[in-house]
Amino acid sequence: MGLNHFCPGSASLKRDITLTIKTCPDCGGDVELFSIDFKARCERCGFVVYNNLQSCVQWCKLAKECVGDDVYESFRNKSEAPKE
């Protein structure tokens, strides 16, 4: 299944877990990503595919713990930037 890292906020989720099939940008293989997965490795070539980080950083209270301070601040700053 290629599941490598689960979101620490997933235990407190009151949402349905969904499955998304993404195309590996390296080899074109299918990569299964559940909504509680942070990332998954392509079983065909090993390329790491990430879930939609910006989305979880917006709503998850444990996002900073999951992605780290630098990534968290980067995504928060992008989402809070004024729209032109």
N, C-alpha and C positions, 0 to 999 in steps of 0.2 A: 503493500500500500504506500510506502514511501513517506510515512508521517514521521517527522523528525523532532518537532518542537511544538508543544501545545501552549496556547495562550494561558497565562496564570489567572486571567479573569474569567475563563470559561466555566469554572465551577460555580460562579455566581450569576451566570447568564440565565435570564428568564426568556430566552429566545429559542426558536427552533434552529437546530443545527442543519445547515445546508451544505450541499456538495457542489463544487464548481470544478469543471474539467477545463484546465488551461492547456494551451499548446506550448510546449517547450520551445523557447526562442533559439535554442542551440541545434536540436535535432528534429523538431517537429512532432515529437511523441506527446502522448496525453499524460498530464500530471494531475492527479486528484488532490484537490485542496478543500478540506472541510472548513466551515466558517470559524471553527475554533483553532485551526492550524495557523501558526505564524509563517511557516515555510514548509516546503516539501521538496524532496530530491527526485529528479526525473530518474525512473528506474532504467531507462534506456541508455542515457549518457552521463548521468550524475549531476547535471546542471541544477542549481538550487533556484526554485521559483518561490517568490514571496507572495503572500496574500496582500490584500489592499490595506497597507499600514495606515494611510492617512485616515481612512474611515474609522479604524479602531481607536486611533489616537484621539479622535473627536469625542467618543462616548465612553471608553473604558477607563474606569478609575485606576486600573493597574497597568495602564499602557506604559507609563514611565519605567516601571519595574521590568516590563517585558522587552522593550526596545532600547532602553538605556537613555540617559539624560540628553546626549547630543542629538540622537535621532528624534526623540520626543520633542525637544525644543525646535528643531528644524521644521517638523511637520506642523507644530502649533503655530509657529511664526508664519508659515505659508498660508495656513487656514485663516489667520487673523489679519492678514494683509488687506488693506482696502482695495475694493474692486474698482478698476478704472473704466 
